[in-house]
Amino acid sequence: MEYKLEAMILAATKVSQMVDFYTNVFDIQFEEQQFEDGKLYEGKWAGFDFTIVPSELSNFNAGQNPMHYDIFVPDIQAVIELATKHGGRTNGKIGEDEEIRAIGIYDPDENFMVFKQRK
């Protein structure tokens, strides 16, 4: 069976900071959608639909992050700089083994992801 990620919705409490973070770190171009109850932001990330929704408009609790993502990048130092410049923070120093360098990053709403770079 083949699995393909089709869409992701991320509930956010710090919506403008989250849009800034994901725009500048992952180069996602968002379109603002206005609804009666508020705004949400839709874009594409790695070929799938990615939407940032204010937590008050969703049934999700932002910041609970029941899973994390491992994301391979070509330049881990450049991504760390982008992430911290746009409201993210690391969980410490870069770890490495013979094949990979890796570091944990929290986005502005404290969602956790791991950036990895092959050596």
C-alpha positions in Angstrom: 0.0 0.0 0.0 1.3 3.4 -1.0 0.8 6.4 1.4 0.9 10.0 0.3 0.5 13.0 2.5 -2.2 15.1 0.9 -2.9 17.9 3.4 -2.0 19.2 6.8 -3.9 21.7 8.9 -1.9 23.4 11.7 -3.9 25.2 14.5 -2.0 28.2 15.6 -2.3 30.7 18.5 0.4 33.1 17.1 -1.0 33.1 13.6 1.0 36.0 12.1 4.3 34.7 13.5 3.4 31.2 12.3 2.7 32.5 8.8 6.0 34.4 8.8 7.9 31.4 10.1 6.6 28.9 7.5 6.9 31.5 4.7 10.5 32.3 5.4 11.8 28.9 6.6 10.0 26.7 4.1 9.2 29.2 1.3 5.5 28.5 1.5 3.4 31.1 -0.3 0.2 31.5 1.6 -3.1 32.9 0.3 -5.3 34.5 3.0 -8.8 33.2 3.1 -11.4 35.4 4.8 -14.4 33.8 6.4 -17.2 35.1 8.6 -15.5 33.8 11.7 -11.9 34.8 10.8 -9.0 34.2 8.5 -7.0 31.2 7.6 -3.9 30.8 5.4 -3.5 28.2 2.6 -0.4 27.2 0.8 1.6 24.3 -0.7 4.4 22.6 1.1 6.4 19.8 -0.6 3.5 19.1 -2.9 0.7 18.9 -0.3 -1.9 21.4 0.9 -0.8 23.2 4.1 -3.2 25.4 6.0 -2.6 27.5 9.1 -5.9 28.0 11.0 -6.4 30.2 14.2 -6.8 27.7 17.1 -10.2 29.4 18.0 -11.6 28.3 14.6 -10.4 24.7 14.9 -11.1 21.7 17.0 -7.3 21.4 17.6 -5.3 22.6 20.5 -2.3 24.5 19.2 1.0 23.7 20.8 0.1 20.2 21.8 2.0 18.7 18.8 1.2 15.0 19.1 3.9 14.2 16.5 6.9 15.7 15.1 8.4 15.9 11.6 11.9 15.0 10.4 12.8 17.3 7.5 15.9 16.8 5.4 17.6 20.1 4.3 20.6 20.8 2.2 22.2 23.3 4.7 21.3 22.8 8.4 23.0 26.0 9.5 21.1 28.2 7.1 17.8 26.7 8.2 18.7 27.2 11.9 19.4 30.9 11.1 16.1 31.3 9.2 14.1 29.5 11.9 15.5 31.5 14.8 15.2 34.8 12.8 11.5 34.1 12.3 10.5 33.2 15.9 11.6 29.6 16.1 14.1 28.2 18.6 16.4 25.2 18.8 16.4 22.5 21.5 20.2 22.8 21.8 23.2 21.9 19.8 23.4 20.1 16.5 23.8 16.3 17.1 25.7 14.2 14.6 26.7 10.7 13.7 28.7 9.3 10.8 25.9 10.1 8.3 23.6 12.8 9.6 23.7 16.2 11.4 20.4 17.0 13.2 18.8 19.6 15.5 15.3 20.0 16.9 13.4 23.2 16.2 10.3 24.6 17.8 8.1 26.9 15.7 6.5 30.0 17.3 3.6 27.9 18.7 6.0 25.3 20.1 5.4 22.6 17.5 8.5 20.4 17.3 10.3 19.3 14.1 13.8 17.9 13.5 16.0 19.2 10.7 18.5 16.8 9.3 21.3 17.2 6.9 23.2 14.3 5.3 26.9 14.5 5.5 
